[in-house]
């Protein structure tokens, strides 16, 4: 007796079709799973055996062989429980033969036959649709996530007994149809800390607004207590709304990582990740024995906040350089290479020295010049070169703290950011990118043309500040964002001047 059921595996955040072939033959009772299965998949035979029996069905006392094809790809996780159980029930005739011909199944089984949610259902549903599958059968808690994908019927199942009744035509299961924002996670910006609480620091708030509008990396340098962390923690309140395509990309990562809340369709609020400085290079970029996305990928299309930047290990910071530049993290293993997207906005905060008072006019710095160099020297030139905006955060005066007039609220700033990002979405709708920071060199030449005055200003700055070619491109990207915030089609000299100002610290303090 032979049956075939279609399931799906994961490679990075993308799914690939797996054929679950079940053969039941005469011989001594045995249950073998082949096809490069990991321990979690091999343990499925015990869960499947108990689930079938506890659901009221007879488990065959024969030789059972399950092959997961293609056999040269590693199979991981517990999502193969349901297709293996369905294959056994189909091979024994409990489920009508051929019922699963146009279906893809995934789900973890409890010992009583209840279906538990699994990771990566969104990626698996997309792979199923792209391979011509008409129906996907998933645990009910994963149904909203799968139903985001149009062009495929999503059947939510609570337990194995319900699946058998559905296959026999004795029970009806209504397919789930999802409106993409109905069960979306996040989106409530009113609960975020507000920029209205911030006194002074107007130039830093402006820099954060430019960074949010164009997705630019930003570094804040200042003494302890100047407000660097407080400002960064308020950045989620001004991040632009996500489009459906952006939400889909972020949700795929969170689904694969197992961080998507139950009964959630999409993540529609841009992620804000703030790992502690003790994090390892693998935790930051991704990897491990079973490769997982790191913090930089979990912050995809959102913000990765690194507080006390020099306190991070030098290895972690240097490993971060390439993903920031490429927009993806490539994790290579002996038998496979996995790519995780990481088009993230890096927001970092740093003290200028170990005591933190080097730039503070009101406090005495106890560090020698060499100690200052050693401390800030942990930040390499190539890493700083990848940070578009670098601003000093001075300590506030009492007059600024005692201001009675409230600062500009986040809601007002966010409207400007959304308007600028809408311009960028229209500009790049045929280029496959979402914001100015993602522009390639040909795009910069096309969308960042300068008049004579602007070109002369940038030429003088390039010579005086000894800027690199990468700095030149990043100044143009930032100037393009500033022009978008002003609602102007052309980049003007005033936009170039502000963008240059955000690089001045690089050739001042860091020189």
Beta strands, then each sheet from edge to edge (+ up, - down):
strand 1: 2-11
strand 2: 14-25
strand 3: 30-34
strand 4: 63-69
strand 5: 103-105
strand 6: 108-109
strand 7: 115-116
strand 8: 135-139
strand 9: 153-157
strand 10: 218-222
strand 11: 272-273
strand 12: 286-287
strand 13: 292-293
strand 14: 303-306
strand 15: 328-332
strand 16: 337-341
strand 17: 345-350
strand 18: 389-393
sheet 1: 1+ 2- 4+ 3+
sheet 2: 5+ 8+ 9+
sheet 3: 6+ 7-
sheet 4: 11+ 14+ 17+ 10+ 18+
sheet 5: 12+ 13-
sheet 6: 15+ 16-
end
